[in-house]
Amino acid sequence: MTTPTSTEPAALPHPNEDPAFAAARQAPVDYQTTVDKIRTDPRISDLGKAEKIAAAYETYTGAMQGAWDELQGRRQARHDWLAGQAPTGPAIPDDTTHADRAALMAAFRTNYAQAAETDRAGRARMLDEADRFGDESARRAVLTAILENSEIDTLQARRDRYATLAAHLDELTDLRRGGSTTVRGFQRQVFRMVDRPKEIDRIPELQAAYESRRDEWRRAGQLR
């Protein structure tokens, strides 16, 4: 793994080392500890317990959502950075003269059209030729066509020249899938939500019972 620069978002660590996964593991532990204390506290009424448990569940779901949003934010930032690393398109410098810009654009379009019309093997040969002669415009045109056709294996077969790009594209593919197979397995386990506590559904019933008792106390003169 390369060390990220000041402008490069860090690659996502293994789930065992990722802070979002750590937060998602801790959230249900904290929630269950709180709920267990509430349920076993004899000083709290059934309605009070239900309301406190509902609040604890809301805190828990908020923590889980926060961990998920933080994870997705880092994934998106890394995805966007990786997507910008592929040397595709004409990439003409801003300070290029109008005449030079037109010539460079024409060269790119010609090479791209040829690469788009040929087959996989033809694009591979064009890439080798562009690399051999140091033709950057042709190289970018061919790479554009190669990536548009998802021919990443062409780059993987040339890791002596495209190791970094191939690694970036592999990582980009994983991010678009929501992570590698291993990461998705951890994700299903760690971000699985705890069932909604049954006490929440009883709140209306318990509130009605509480109000009924208060009415009885008022009628009996025990409550004003």
Secondary structure as UniProt FT lines:
FT   TURN            15..17
FT   HELIX           19..39
FT   TURN            42..43
FT   HELIX           46..83
FT   TURN            84..85
FT   TURN            94..95
FT   HELIX           98..117
FT   HELIX           120..133
FT   HELIX           136..148
FT   TURN            149..150
FT   HELIX           152..156
FT   TURN            157..158
FT   HELIX           159..176
FT   TURN            177..178
FT   HELIX           181..190
FT   HELIX           198..219
FT   TURN            220..221
//
